[in-house]
Amino acid sequence: MVRYRRIQEDREWSQTGNREVITCLLEDFLRGRLGRSLYLTLPGLSSRAAQYACSLLGHALQKHGASPELQKQIRQLESHLSLGRKLLRLGNSADALESAKRAVHLSDVVLRFCITVSHLNRALYFACDNVLWAGKSGLAPRVDQEKWAQRSFRYYLFSLIMNLSRDAYEIRLLMEQESSACSRRLKGSGGGAPGGIENAGPGGPGTPGGGLPHLALKLQLRVLLLARILRGHPPLLLDVVRNACDLFIPLDKLGLWRCGPGIVGLCGLVSSILSILTLICPWLRLKP
């Protein structure tokens, strides 16, 4: 994985760099490194994508007045896929704890906190999910499934909040670096600050009635800078979109924001596809 990151940094996502990354991936796949990861993780992600696709399909069939028998079959298929996913996640709590132990040694305090807390909440989420699987499979029929489902989604929500906080921190660091680089380039060329953004030039806050246009211009520049950063850092962009899509699922299940099975199915499907993409293409995975 170190080779992928070095190629990404040196080539800055050039066409030649992408070819070298693909070559490294093929070599590692033939050696069995990437293959083991795919065999262990891909079935669960595929089941997740199929489950949320069934949820989205069921909502569409209900909206268009499909036969009750067909809707019932889709719901049963979704339930079976959900139960199968829980079976495939029986060992994920230990993996999440190991990831939390590794994150403790990160040098950046904010990243260390966000990533560690996120993995700990994921471990608790998977533990509750395992109890829920035992109840649904009949191994522990006395389990209060509603209570354990609420607990699992609560931990899942906390984990996603930490992930989005980490993404926001990464974006802030990159925006500060980009702003500093632009300032140095402007000073080197003798251009100074553009259009009264930093100084109270024409239309600035010192001009009567110019406060609102100045604020709008500053906000527009910030949005353009954000778009430029996300476009230049695909792993960060994919992580933001995936976590934002996943956020709708616990919000709906916990009753904090009812968005309906259609939105939940669509967001879950998009998130699952992005997760499969980052699994197949490791250079698209946000690190650390």
C-alpha positions in Angstrom: 0.0 0.0 0.0 3.0 2.3 0.6 3.9 2.1 -3.1 0.4 3.2 -4.1 0.6 6.3 -1.9 4.1 7.2 -3.2 3.0 6.9 -6.8 -0.1 9.0 -6.1 2.0 11.8 -4.5 4.8 11.8 -7.0 2.6 11.6 -10.2 -0.3 13.7 -8.8 -2.9 11.5 -10.5 -1.3 11.7 -13.9 -2.1 9.1 -16.5 1.3 7.5 -16.2 1.0 7.3 -12.5 -2.4 5.6 -12.8 -0.9 3.0 -15.1 1.8 2.3 -12.6 -0.7 1.9 -9.8 -2.8 -0.5 -11.9 0.4 -2.5 -12.5 1.2 -2.7 -8.8 -2.4 -3.8 -8.1 -2.2 -6.6 -10.6 1.1 -7.7 -9.2 -0.3 -7.8 -5.6 -3.4 -9.5 -6.8 -1.4 -12.3 -8.3 0.6 -12.6 -5.1 -2.6 -12.9 -3.1 -2.4 -9.7 -1.1 -5.3 -7.9 -2.6 -7.1 -11.2 -3.3 -7.4 -12.1 0.4 -8.9 -8.7 1.2 -11.4 -9.0 -1.6 -12.4 -12.5 -0.6 -13.0 -11.5 3.1 -14.8 -8.1 2.5 -16.4 -8.1 -0.9 -19.2 -10.6 -0.1 -20.4 -8.5 2.8 -20.3 -5.3 0.7 -22.1 -7.1 -2.2 -24.8 -8.3 0.2 -25.2 -4.8 1.6 -25.6 -3.3 -1.9 -28.1 -6.0 -2.8 -30.1 -5.4 0.4 -30.4 -1.7 -0.1 -31.2 -2.2 -3.8 -34.1 -4.4 -2.7 -35.2 -1.7 -0.3 -35.1 0.9 -3.1 -36.9 -1.6 -5.5 -39.6 -2.4 -2.9 -40.3 1.3 -2.4 -40.5 1.8 -6.2 -42.9 -1.1 -6.5 -45.1 0.1 -3.7 -45.2 3.6 -5.2 -46.2 2.2 -8.6 -48.9 -0.1 -7.3 -47.2 -3.5 -7.8 -48.9 -6.7 -6.6 -48.7 -7.4 -2.9 -47.2 -10.8 -3.5 -44.3 -9.3 -5.4 -43.7 -6.7 -2.7 -43.8 -9.4 -0.1 -41.1 -11.4 -1.9 -38.9 -8.3 -2.2 -39.2 -7.7 1.5 -38.4 -11.3 2.3 -35.3 -11.2 0.1 -34.2 -8.0 1.8 -34.7 -9.6 5.2 -32.6 -12.7 4.2 -29.8 -10.5 2.8 -29.8 -8.5 6.1 -29.5 -11.7 8.1 -26.7 -13.0 5.9 -24.8 -9.7 6.3 -25.0 -10.0 10.0 -23.5 -13.5 9.8 -20.6 -12.2 7.7 -19.9 -9.5 10.2 -19.4 -11.8 13.2 -15.7 -11.1 13.5 -15.7 -7.4 12.6 -15.7 -6.2 16.3 -12.2 -7.6 16.7 -11.0 -6.0 13.5 -12.4 -2.6 14.6 -10.6 -2.9 18.0 -7.4 -3.7 16.2 -7.9 -0.6 14.0 -8.5 1.5 17.1 -5.3 0.2 18.7 -3.4 1.3 15.6 -5.0 4.7 15.4 -3.9 5.5 19.0 -0.3 5.9 17.7 -1.1 8.6 15.2 0.8 11.8 15.7 -2.0 14.2 14.8 -4.1 14.7 17.9 -7.4 15.4 16.1 -7.0 12.5 13.7 -6.0 10.2 16.6 -9.2 11.2 18.5 -11.6 11.0 15.6 -10.3 7.7 14.1 -10.0 6.0 17.5 -13.4 6.9 18.7 -14.9 6.0 15.3 -13.4 2.5 15.4 -14.5 2.0 19.1 -18.0 2.9 18.2 -17.9 0.6 15.2 -16.7 -2.2 17.5 -19.7 -1.6 19.8 -22.0 -1.4 16.7 -20.8 -4.8 15.4 -21.1 -6.3 18.9 -24.7 -5.2 19.2 -25.3 -6.4 15.6 -24.0 -9.8 16.6 -26.4 -10.0 19.5 -29.2 -9.0 17.1 -28.2 -11.7 14.7 -28.3 -14.3 17.5 -31.9 -13.2 18.3 -33.1 -13.2 14.6 -31.5 -16.6 13.9 -33.2 -18.2 16.9 -30.0 -18.9 18.9 -31.1 -16.4 21.5 -34.9 -16.1 21.1 -35.3 -14.0 24.3 -33.2 -11.1 22.9 -35.1 -7.8 22.7 -34.4 -7.2 19.1 -35.8 -3.6 19.0 -33.7 -2.5 21.9 -30.5 -4.0 20.5 -31.2 -2.6 17.0 -31.6 0.9 18.5 -28.3 0.5 20.4 -26.5 -0.7 17.3 -27.8 2.2 15.2 -26.8 4.7 17.9 -23.2 3.5 17.9 -23.3 3.5 14.1 -24.4 7.2 14.2 -21.6 8.2 16.6 -19.1 6.4 14.3 -20.3 8.3 11.3 -20.2 11.6 13.1 -16.6 11.0 14.0 -15.8 10.1 10.4 -17.4 13.3 9.1 -15.5 15.3 11.7 -12.3 13.7 10.5 -13.2 14.6 6.9 -14.0 18.2 7.9 -10.6 18.4 9.6 -8.8 17.1 6.6 -10.6 19.6 4.4 -9.7 22.4 6.7 -6.0 21.5 6.6 -6.0 21.3 2.9 -7.8 24.6 2.5 -5.3 26.3 4.8 -2.4 24.8 2.8 -3.9 25.8 -0.5 -4.6 29.4 0.8 -1.0 29.7 2.0 0.3 28.4 -1.3 -1.8 30.9 -3.3 -0.7 33.8 -1.0 3.0 32.8 -1.6 2.4 32.7 -5.3 0.8 36.1 -5.3 3.5 37.6 -3.2 6.1 36.1 -5.5 4.5 37.6 -8.6 3.9 40.9 -6.9 0.2 40.7 -7.3 -0.9 41.1 -3.7 -4.3 40.2 -2.4 -7.0 39.9 -5.0 -9.8 42.4 -5.2 -9.9 43.5 -1.7 -10.5 40.1 -0.1 -7.8 40.4 2.5 -7.6 44.1 2.6 -10.5 46.5 2.9 -10.4 47.5 -0.8 -13.3 48.5 -3.0 -16.4 46.7 -1.9 -14.8 45.7 1.3 -16.2 45.9 4.8 -14.8 49.5 5.2 -17.0 50.7 2.3 -20.5 51.8 3.1 -23.0 49.2 1.9 -20.2 46.9 0.7 -20.2 44.4 3.5 -22.7 42.0 1.9 -21.0 41.8 -1.5 -17.7 41.3 0.2 -19.1 38.4 2.3 -20.8 36.9 -0.8 -17.5 37.1 -2.8 -15.5 35.6 0.1 -18.1 32.7 0.4 -17.9 32.1 -3.4 -14.1 31.9 -3.2 -14.3 29.5 -0.3 -16.8 27.2 -2.2 -14.5 27.3 -5.3 -11.5 26.4 -3.1 -13.5 23.6 -1.5 -14.5 22.2 -4.9 -10.9 22.4 -6.1 -9.6 20.6 -3.1 -12.2 17.8 -3.4 -11.6 17.4 -7.1 -7.9 17.2 -6.5 -8.2 14.6 -3.7 -10.6 11.8 -4.8 -10.1 9.6 -1.7 -11.4 12.5 0.5 -14.3 13.2 -1.8 -15.4 9.6 -1.9 -15.1 9.3 1.9 -17.2 12.5 2.4 -19.9 11.3 0.0 -20.0 7.7 1.5 -20.2 8.9 5.1 -22.9 11.5 4.2 -25.0 8.8 2.5 -24.6 6.4 5.4 -25.7 9.1 7.8 -29.3 9.0 6.6 -29.6 5.3 7.6 -29.2 5.6 11.4 -31.0 9.0 11.4 -34.0 7.3 9.9 -33.8 4.1 12.0 -33.5 6.1 15.2 -36.4 8.3 14.3 -34.3 11.5 14.4 -35.1 12.3 10.7 -37.6 10.2 8.9 -36.6 10.2 5.2 -38.4 7.0 4.1 -37.3 3.7 2.7 -36.6 5.1 -0.8 -34.0 7.6 0.4 -32.5 5.0 2.8 -32.2 2.5 0.0 -30.7 4.9 -2.4 -28.1 6.2 0.1 -27.2 2.7 1.2 -26.8 1.6 -2.4 -24.6 4.5 -3.3 -22.5 4.1 -0.1 -22.1 0.3 -0.8 -21.0 0.9 -4.4 -18.4 3.5 -3.2 -17.2 1.0 -0.6 -16.7 -1.7 -3.2 -14.9 0.8 -5.4 -12.4 1.7 -2.6 -11.9 -2.0 -1.9 -11.1 -2.8 -5.6 -9.0 0.5 -6.0 -7.0 0.9 -2.7 -5.6 4.2 -3.9 -9.1 5.7 -3.5 -9.2 4.8 0.2 -8.6 7.7 2.6 -5.5 7.1 4.8 -4.7 6.8 7.6 
